[in-house]
Amino acid sequence: MPDEGRESTGRYHAPVAHDIAPADARPAADEGDDRGRRRGVKLIAGAAVLALLLRLPFVFTGLSTDEGGYAYVAREWSRGRQLYVSAWLDRPQGLLLTYRFLLWINGTGWTIRVGMMLAGAIISVCLGVVGWQLAGRRAGVLAAFGYAIIGVAPHLEGVTLNGELLAAVPSAMSIAAAVLWWRRRSARWLLAAGVLAGVSLTMKQSGIDGLLVGLAITLSTPGARIRRTLGFLGAFAVPVAACVVHGATIGLGAYWNALAGYQFHAMGGAASNGDTRWTDFTRYLGGVAIDVAIVLVIACFGFRALSRSGRLITATWLLAGVIGVNLGGSYWPHYYMQPLVPLVLLAAVAVAAARPRSLRVAGAAILVLPTVIWLVALVFMSPHHRQKTIPYYAMAVRDRHVADAIDAQTTPDQNIYILESQAYVYFLADRPTAYPYLWGMPIQKIPDALPRMRAMLAGPDRPTLVVMDTPDPDAVDPSGGLRRDLTTYYHPDGVVDGMQFLRAN
């Protein structure tokens, strides 16, 4: 740890104005208290255990549409289908490698939710580390416990292993490593921060938190700025370059189009313009506010309790999260899982700095109250109401019934198609589809998506079963052509949990 500003008496003097790198006095004083440090470490470990326990019940509530789709693509990739071509997904390889690993442990899918548990625990620990280094032991402990609870975020789908949560894990680890480098000047921490920042970008394209914060720290710390920044960027480039090299073996055109190209092409069109973005933003704002509003208000006071360097780090982290939310464009609730992490940190710093103690207790209670109320209410709900309340639980039960019916009515080598966006069914039924686009939004944005769908449904190798997740085909194809194809080439073959089955003629 740098010792600028310290005399032999142990008194602390403020750093000179141009040097924003050294940590403030309070964390340094905490480090000298061995018993307090041990107690802090134990409390942060306890927060990680709490995060695991609070998320454990959601391991058994089935997967979301996104989780199921990721699992299906990861499994098809492991079986030899070409990623970004026949097994198409608009996410980088890091996410899919994580899913492949979790499915390698157990192929039924419950390990994916174990990954969600671990993500919550890891982020809690990282916030404990960062909070401790920036604002003292109390702030670190509050940040760890705060995220352990608030990070459940039911309205933000915090109990699913979404791409934002996956990206937040290496980002938080990267920022913790960068802050530890800033305090201790060990090159190993800086290289670790760079590699982890790169891993975050391989989880989701919006995973830029570690990169931006790492650059803010290296560029603002006096002495050899260029050399250390290049070292950080070099480490960052390793996992990113590995993904690009793999993409080149597939075809850089297909790789680029899946990860970004189709989004750029759709800008300004009916599916991606100012009106649609505003509609999507406001559609989910009420639910998002339930999980975020109180944290956001209290977080605003956190900046006042930080040193100038602490404000730079947390503001950059928050800015990265806001950019990430806007990169996606559809404003799905789980997008907000990224900025939630620095918001919890700032809120914990604000609460830790409050005086007197009763105000700290009240602030901490208010922070976690919405999540605690939701968790307690689940205990007293009927099973039916609980399924409707937990994100994707009722839908997962329905998808299981639909998958069982598909399994009974088809053989493993027969293709199916879910019109248009219930990708979890493919994974549950263990049936392939020849159509690459598993979600509705790419179908709206990719020019050849609808013609390709119609060609598949009318072709000689058309799917044996079409399951109507979208009851009205005209909602997908307003021209009526899709409805005509389904009427011409398929006939009704029963209804399962409200989803009509069509069998090929």
TAURGI-V754906 format. One record per residue. PHI is phi in degrees with one decimal (999 if undefined). PSI is psi in degrees with one decimal (* if undefined). D_LAST is the distance of its C-alpha to the last C-alpha in Angstrom with 1 decimal. Layout:
phi,psi,d_last
PHI,PSI,D_LAST
PHI,PSI,D_LAST
This chain:
phi,psi,d_last
999,134.9,73.5
-65.3,147.6,75.5
-119.7,31.6,78.8
-59.6,141.4,79.7
85.5,1.7,81.9
-105.5,140.7,83.2
-107.5,174.4,86.8
-65.4,-19.6,88.4
-75.9,-12.6,88.8
88.2,-2.3,85.0
-72.5,151.8,85.1
-108.3,135.3,82.2
-117.1,142.7,82.8
-59.5,141.7,80.1
-65.6,158.4,78.7
-64.3,158.6,79.8
-63.4,-34.7,77.9
-79.2,-11.2,76.2
-103.3,99.4,74.9
-96.3,5.6,71.8
-81.1,-45.2,70.7
-61.1,145.1,72.9
-70.5,160.6,71.6
-75.9,174.9,73.5
-69.5,-33.4,76.1
-63.8,-48.7,74.3
-58.2,-38.0,71.8
-63.5,-40.9,74.6
-63.7,-38.3,76.7
-59.8,-39.3,73.9
-64.7,-25.4,73.7
-80.1,-8.3,77.3
-98.5,94.9,76.8
-62.3,-45.1,75.7
-65.2,-41.7,75.3
-65.2,-36.3,73.4
-65.3,-43.9,71.2
-62.4,-41.1,70.3
-64.5,-40.8,69.6
-63.0,-42.4,67.4
-61.4,-43.3,65.4
-64.0,-39.4,64.9
-67.2,-41.0,63.8
-65.6,-38.9,61.2
-62.2,-38.2,59.9
-63.6,-36.5,59.8
-63.3,-38.8,57.7
-63.5,-41.1,55.2
-63.7,-42.5,55.1
-60.8,-41.9,54.6
-59.3,-41.9,51.7
-63.5,-45.7,50.0
-66.6,-41.0,50.6
-66.9,-27.9,49.4
-93.3,-13.9,46.1
-56.2,-44.5,45.6
-60.2,-24.1,43.9
-84.0,-2.2,41.1
-64.7,-26.5,40.1
-107.4,18.3,38.3
-107.2,17.3,36.4
80.9,174.6,33.3
-103.7,158.8,32.5
-80.9,174.3,31.9
-60.1,-44.5,29.0
-65.2,-47.4,31.2
-58.5,-45.3,32.5
-63.1,-39.7,29.0
-66.4,-43.3,27.9
-60.6,-42.4,31.1
-63.6,-41.7,30.7
-63.3,-47.1,27.2
-65.1,-41.8,28.3
-61.1,-41.3,31.5
-67.9,-42.6,29.8
-64.4,-37.2,27.4
-62.0,-42.6,30.6
-66.8,-21.2,32.4
-92.0,3.2,29.6
109.9,-3.4,30.2
-73.5,150.6,27.9
-82.1,120.3,29.9
-64.8,140.7,31.2
69.6,6.0,30.9
-123.7,-83.0,28.3
-83.3,-29.8,25.2
-106.4,88.9,26.8
-97.0,139.4,27.9
-157.8,145.5,30.4
-99.5,44.0,33.2
-132.5,150.2,35.8
-68.9,171.1,38.5
-69.5,-26.7,38.5
-58.5,-41.3,41.1
-62.2,-45.5,38.7
-70.5,-33.8,36.1
-65.2,-37.7,38.8
-62.1,-45.0,40.0
-65.4,-39.2,36.6
-61.7,-40.7,36.3
-64.3,-45.1,39.7
-64.8,-37.4,38.9
-74.9,-25.4,35.7
-65.3,-35.5,37.8
-64.9,-46.5,40.1
-155.0,126.3,37.3
-80.9,-3.6,33.5
-82.5,-16.3,32.5
109.8,-14.7,33.6
-68.0,-24.2,36.7
-66.6,-20.7,39.0
-62.2,-41.3,37.7
-72.5,-26.3,39.5
-63.6,-37.0,42.5
-59.7,-38.9,42.5
-61.9,-42.8,42.7
-58.3,-48.9,45.7
-63.4,-37.2,47.5
-59.9,-45.0,46.9
-62.0,-40.6,48.7
-68.8,-42.1,51.5
-65.4,-44.7,52.1
-63.8,-37.9,52.1
-58.9,-45.4,54.6
-64.5,-43.8,56.9
-62.4,-40.9,56.7
-65.3,-34.7,57.6
-60.6,-43.3,60.5
-65.4,-50.1,61.8
-64.7,-45.9,61.5
-59.7,-40.3,62.9
-63.5,-46.4,65.8
-67.9,-33.4,66.7
-87.7,-34.2,66.5
-140.5,8.0,68.1
107.3,167.4,69.3
-60.0,-43.0,68.4
-60.7,-43.7,67.8
-63.4,-39.6,65.3
-63.2,-44.8,63.5
-64.7,-44.1,63.3
-63.6,-38.5,62.1
-64.8,-41.0,59.5
-64.7,-49.1,58.1
-67.7,-35.5,58.0
-60.6,-47.6,56.8
-70.2,-34.6,53.7
-53.6,-35.5,53.1
-95.0,-56.2,52.6
-63.1,-32.7,51.6
-65.2,-12.3,49.1
-59.7,-37.3,46.9
34.9,68.4,46.1
-60.9,-34.0,43.4
-81.0,-12.7,42.6
-101.9,8.7,42.4
62.0,38.8,40.1
-68.6,-11.8,43.0
-97.0,16.5,41.6
-116.7,154.5,38.6
-89.9,66.6,39.0
-77.7,168.0,38.1
-62.6,-34.9,39.1
-66.6,-42.0,42.2
-65.8,-41.2,43.6
-62.1,-41.8,43.0
-68.6,-31.5,44.8
-67.5,-25.3,47.6
-66.4,-60.0,48.5
-65.4,-28.7,49.8
-62.4,-48.0,51.1
-63.4,-39.8,53.2
-64.2,-40.9,54.4
-62.4,-44.9,55.2
-68.0,-38.6,57.2
-61.2,-42.2,59.0
-66.4,-39.9,60.0
-65.0,-39.7,61.1
-67.4,-38.8,63.3
-65.7,-37.2,64.7
-62.0,-44.5,65.6
-57.6,-35.8,67.2
-81.8,-33.0,69.3
-117.5,-13.9,70.1
59.9,38.1,69.7
-97.6,124.6,68.1
-59.8,-29.5,66.0
-61.6,-39.8,63.6
-64.9,-38.7,62.5
-67.6,-42.4,62.0
-65.8,-40.2,59.9
-61.7,-41.4,57.8
-59.9,-42.0,57.3
-65.4,-47.5,56.1
-61.1,-44.9,53.6
-66.2,-35.5,52.2
-62.5,-39.1,51.9
-66.2,-40.9,49.8
-60.3,-38.9,47.6
-59.2,-41.0,47.0
-68.2,-24.9,45.7
-80.2,-9.6,43.3
-85.7,-40.6,41.8
-159.2,148.0,41.1
-63.1,-22.9,42.2
-86.7,1.8,44.3
-78.5,61.7,46.3
-101.6,3.7,49.4
-57.9,-52.1,51.8
-62.4,-37.9,53.5
-63.8,-51.3,53.9
-66.7,-42.5,55.5
-67.7,-41.3,57.7
-59.7,-42.9,58.8
-65.8,-39.7,59.8
-60.5,-40.3,61.7
-71.8,-47.4,63.6
-67.3,-37.9,64.5
-77.2,-23.2,65.5
-95.4,-7.5,67.6
-90.6,122.1,69.5
-62.6,147.6,72.7
95.4,114.3,73.5
53.5,43.1,71.4
-58.2,-47.7,68.5
-64.0,-45.2,67.1
-62.1,-46.6,67.2
-71.1,-33.4,65.6
-66.8,-41.4,62.9
-64.2,-38.0,62.0
-62.9,-43.2,62.0
-62.3,-46.6,59.6
-66.7,-34.7,57.3
-63.1,-43.6,57.4
-65.9,-39.6,56.3
-58.7,-38.0,53.6
-71.0,-19.8,52.3
-61.0,-58.4,51.7
-68.1,-32.1,48.4
-66.5,-44.3,47.2
-64.2,-36.7,48.0
-60.2,-40.5,46.2
-67.9,-40.5,43.0
-64.7,-41.7,43.5
-60.6,-43.4,44.2
-63.2,-40.9,41.0
-60.8,-34.6,39.2
-66.5,-31.5,40.8
-68.7,-24.6,39.4
-84.3,-40.5,35.9
135.8,114.9,36.9
-62.0,-30.2,39.1
-63.1,-49.2,37.0
-65.1,-39.3,33.9
-64.3,-49.9,36.2
-63.5,-42.5,38.1
-62.3,-38.9,35.1
-69.1,-42.7,33.5
-80.3,-30.7,36.8
-150.9,-33.2,38.2
-57.2,-45.9,37.2
-66.9,-29.6,34.2
-68.2,-43.6,36.3
-63.6,-40.2,39.1
-64.3,-31.9,36.8
-82.8,-10.6,35.4
-59.0,131.4,39.0
88.6,-13.7,39.8
-79.5,-176.9,36.2
-63.1,-29.4,34.5
-91.9,-5.9,33.4
-153.1,68.5,36.8
-130.5,-176.9,39.8
-59.1,-41.4,42.8
-65.9,-45.6,41.2
-67.9,-36.9,38.1
-65.0,-41.9,40.4
-64.9,-41.9,42.7
-61.2,-45.3,39.9
-64.9,-39.8,38.6
-62.9,-45.3,42.2
-77.5,-23.8,43.1
-60.7,-39.7,39.9
-106.0,4.9,40.8
-64.6,-36.3,44.5
-61.8,-47.5,45.4
-66.1,-39.8,43.8
-60.9,-40.5,45.3
-62.1,-32.9,48.7
-59.0,-39.9,48.8
-88.1,-23.4,48.8
-111.0,-30.4,50.7
-57.3,-50.9,53.2
-64.2,-42.7,56.0
-60.7,-42.4,55.7
-63.1,-44.5,55.9
-62.9,-47.7,59.0
-69.1,-34.7,60.9
-60.6,-31.3,59.9
-58.2,-29.4,61.7
-82.6,-11.4,65.0
-68.5,-32.6,64.3
-59.3,-35.4,65.3
-65.9,-26.5,68.8
-90.1,0.4,69.3
-102.9,156.1,68.4
-70.0,172.0,70.5
-61.2,-40.6,69.8
-68.1,-36.6,68.0
-63.5,-38.7,65.9
-66.4,-38.5,65.0
-61.6,-45.8,63.9
-64.6,-49.6,61.7
-70.5,-36.6,60.0
-65.9,-39.6,59.6
-65.5,-40.9,58.0
-61.7,-45.5,55.6
-65.9,-40.5,54.7
-60.6,-41.7,54.3
-60.3,-40.7,51.8
-65.3,-40.2,49.8
-65.6,-41.8,49.8
-60.3,-42.9,48.8
-59.6,-41.1,45.9
-60.8,-41.6,44.6
-81.1,-18.4,44.7
-65.2,-39.3,43.1
-66.0,-41.0,39.7
91.0,-27.9,39.6
-92.3,-14.2,37.2
56.7,41.7,40.0
-63.0,148.5,37.9
-54.6,-35.0,40.3
-70.3,-13.3,40.4
-58.1,-31.0,41.8
-78.9,-1.5,45.1
-65.6,-25.0,45.4
-71.3,-56.2,47.3
-68.9,-16.9,50.1
-59.8,-34.5,50.4
-62.7,-55.7,52.1
-66.9,-27.8,55.1
-64.6,-42.0,55.3
-62.8,-41.2,55.8
-59.3,-49.1,58.5
-63.7,-40.2,60.3
-63.6,-39.7,60.2
-65.4,-39.3,61.6
-62.2,-41.9,64.4
-62.7,-44.3,65.3
-66.1,-42.1,65.5
-62.2,-30.8,67.5
-85.6,-8.4,70.0
-68.6,147.4,70.5
-132.6,139.5,73.9
-83.6,-169.3,74.8
-59.8,-38.0,72.9
-60.7,-32.9,71.7
-70.2,-36.3,70.0
-64.0,-43.9,68.2
-62.7,-43.3,67.0
-65.1,-41.7,65.8
-63.4,-43.2,64.0
-63.5,-40.5,62.2
-65.6,-41.7,61.2
-64.1,-38.9,59.9
-58.2,-46.7,57.8
-92.8,-6.0,55.9
-56.6,-49.0,55.9
-56.9,-42.3,52.4
-69.9,-41.9,50.7
-62.4,-43.1,53.0
-59.1,-44.6,52.3
-63.8,-43.8,48.5
-65.5,-42.4,48.8
-66.6,-40.6,51.2
-60.5,-34.2,49.0
-59.6,-35.1,46.1
-62.2,-35.4,48.3
-98.1,2.3,48.9
-80.0,155.9,45.4
-70.4,156.5,43.1
-55.2,-38.8,40.2
-65.3,-46.1,37.7
-66.6,-35.3,39.9
-64.3,-40.5,40.4
-62.0,-36.6,36.7
-76.6,-21.7,36.5
-89.9,-40.2,39.6
-73.4,129.8,39.1
-53.3,123.8,37.0
72.8,0.8,33.4
-64.4,-53.1,34.2
-62.4,-39.4,32.1
-65.0,-37.5,29.2
-66.5,-37.8,29.5
-62.8,-45.3,29.4
-61.6,-44.0,26.2
-62.8,-34.2,24.6
-63.1,-43.7,25.8
-62.5,-43.9,24.0
-63.6,-42.1,20.7
-64.3,-39.6,21.2
-61.7,-40.6,22.0
-66.4,-40.3,18.8
-62.3,-42.9,16.8
-61.4,-36.6,19.1
-75.0,-25.3,18.5
-105.9,-3.2,14.7
-136.5,167.3,14.4
-103.3,160.1,16.7
-58.7,-24.0,19.2
-90.7,-0.8,17.8
-89.9,132.9,14.3
-76.3,149.9,14.3
-129.8,170.8,13.8
-145.5,133.3,14.8
-101.9,115.4,17.2
-94.1,108.7,17.5
-125.6,-14.1,20.2
-151.2,74.8,23.2
-142.8,67.7,23.3
-64.7,-23.3,24.1
-60.3,-30.0,25.7
-62.7,-38.9,22.4
-58.3,-42.9,21.7
-67.4,-45.6,25.2
-65.8,-43.6,25.1
-77.7,-15.6,21.8
53.4,49.1,22.8
-124.0,138.7,19.4
-83.6,162.5,19.4
-129.5,143.0,17.8
-81.2,-13.3,17.9
-88.6,126.7,19.0
-79.3,-25.4,22.8
-93.2,109.4,23.8
-92.7,-10.7,23.7
-120.4,155.6,25.8
-69.7,-36.3,25.7
-63.5,-46.0,29.1
-59.8,-32.9,28.4
-62.2,-37.0,25.3
-72.7,-28.1,27.8
-99.1,-24.1,30.4
-92.6,120.9,28.8
-55.2,-41.0,28.3
-92.3,7.1,25.4
-65.7,-48.5,23.6
-69.1,-46.2,21.4
-57.7,-37.5,20.6
-66.8,-37.7,19.8
-64.1,-45.5,17.4
-65.7,-38.4,15.6
-63.5,-38.6,15.6
-66.0,-45.5,14.1
-69.9,-26.4,11.2
-100.7,-5.1,10.5
-79.4,170.5,11.7
-66.1,-26.7,10.7
-102.8,34.6,11.6
-63.2,157.9,9.8
-58.2,144.6,10.3
-65.8,-41.3,8.7
-127.1,140.4,10.0
-117.4,125.7,11.5
-106.1,123.8,14.6
-88.2,85.8,16.3
-70.8,-30.5,19.9
-103.1,106.3,20.5
-61.5,-31.3,19.7
-107.6,106.2,20.2
-60.4,-25.9,18.3
-68.0,-17.7,21.2
-69.8,-24.9,23.6
-91.7,-40.6,22.1
-130.6,91.4,21.6
-61.4,-16.2,24.0
-70.8,-16.6,23.0
88.5,-5.1,19.8
-64.8,-38.8,17.8
-65.2,-40.5,15.9
-61.5,-42.9,15.1
-63.1,-40.7,13.8
-62.6,-44.7,11.5
-65.1,-38.5,10.0
-68.0,-36.0,9.9
-75.8,-41.6,8.4
-107.4,-1.0,5.6
-138.8,158.8,5.2
-134.5,152.2,6.5
-60.7,141.6,9.9
-142.3,43.5,10.7
102.6,170.1,14.5
-132.4,133.2,17.3
-125.7,116.6,19.7
49.5,42.8,23.1
83.7,-2.1,21.9
-105.1,118.6,19.0
-76.2,137.8,15.6
-98.9,134.9,12.7
-118.4,131.3,9.2
-108.5,141.6,6.4
-62.8,138.8,3.8
-68.1,*,0.0
